[in-house]
Amino acid sequence: MIKKTPVTLSGEVECDEVYIAAGHKGHPDAVLRAGRSGRRRPLQGARGRGTLASEKPPVFVMIQRSGEVVIRMMENVRQTSIQPIIQATIAPDTQVYTDEYAIYNRLPQWG
């Protein structure tokens, strides 16, 4: 269920990011309009983490165990971009589980 109202996550929360490759693979109508033949294999994605500008937009996900889910598509995933979302969504003193990506290093300082 999609909710537009603000949600506060508490208890145990997991945070992670995923990068979705944008493109037309599997869309024969778009290939036909472009005037080319279809690819036999998908394009190889660029190395590293994606951004909205590189057509590999990051999606930031926060999941409260046995509870709510918050999903945000972002322009990029950096400490400066996730800090306001985390502070507005996750209650202070919540146990947060993440991977070892450096953007999460300041979580204890953020509350």
N, C-alpha and C positions, 0 to 999 in steps of 0.2 A: 504494500500500500504506500503510495507517495503522499508525504505530508509536507506542507509548506511552512508549518509552524515550527518555531525553534524547539529543538530537543536537547535535553541535558543528559549526558551519559554519565553513569557512576558505577561503582563496584569494580568489576574487572572489564577493561576495554582493550581491544586489539586495534592497532593502527598499521596500515600498510598502504602502499601505492602500487598501481598497475599502469602500464603504458599500452594504449590501444593503437594499433597501426591503422591509420585511415587509408582508404583507397577503394578501388572498384573491383577487386578480385571477386569473381562470382556474380558480376552484374553485366551480362552480355549486352543489354540495351545501351549501357554507357559506353562500352567498347565499340559497338556499332556506330554510335553517334560520333565518336572520336575518329572514325575512319581508319581503324587499324585492326589487325587480327588479334585474337586473344593470346595471352601469355600461357605458355605451357607450365611455367612455374611462377610462384609469387616473387615479387621484388624482394631483395634482401634488405632488411632494415638497417639503418645506420647504427653504428656502435654507440654505446653510452645511453644515458637517460634521455627521454624524449621531452619535447616541449610542444605547445600548441602550434608554434611557428614551423616546426619540423614535421608536421603532420603525424606526430606520434604523441597525442595529448595525454598527460598524466591524469589519472583518476585517483583521488585520495579517499580512502575508506576508513571509517571508524565503526567498530562493531562492539556493542555491549554484550557480553556473554549472556545468553538467554534473554535478550532484550532487543533494543532498538538498533537500527543501522543508519549511519549517516554517510552519504556519498556525495563528493564534490568533484566536478571536473575543473581542472586548474590550468592556468597558462604555463606554469612551471611548478616544480616542487622544491622549494628552498625553505630555510628556517624562517625567513621574513614573510613568506606566503602562507605557511602552515600555522605559525604562532597564533594569529588572531582567530583562526578557525578552531584550533585546539582549545584556546582559552574561553571561547564563546560556547563550546559544545561539551567539553569534559569538565566535570565538577572537580574542585580542588581535592587533593588527597585521594584521588582515584588511582588504583593500580593499573598502569598502562603497559601493555606488552607490544614490543616492536621488533623489527629486525635490527641489524647493526649499522644501518645507513646513518651517516653523520648528521642528517637533519634532525634526528631525535636526541642528540647529545644534550640539549638544553632543557629537556622536559622537566627535570627536577626544579630548575630555576623558574619555570613558567607556572609552577603550582601543581 
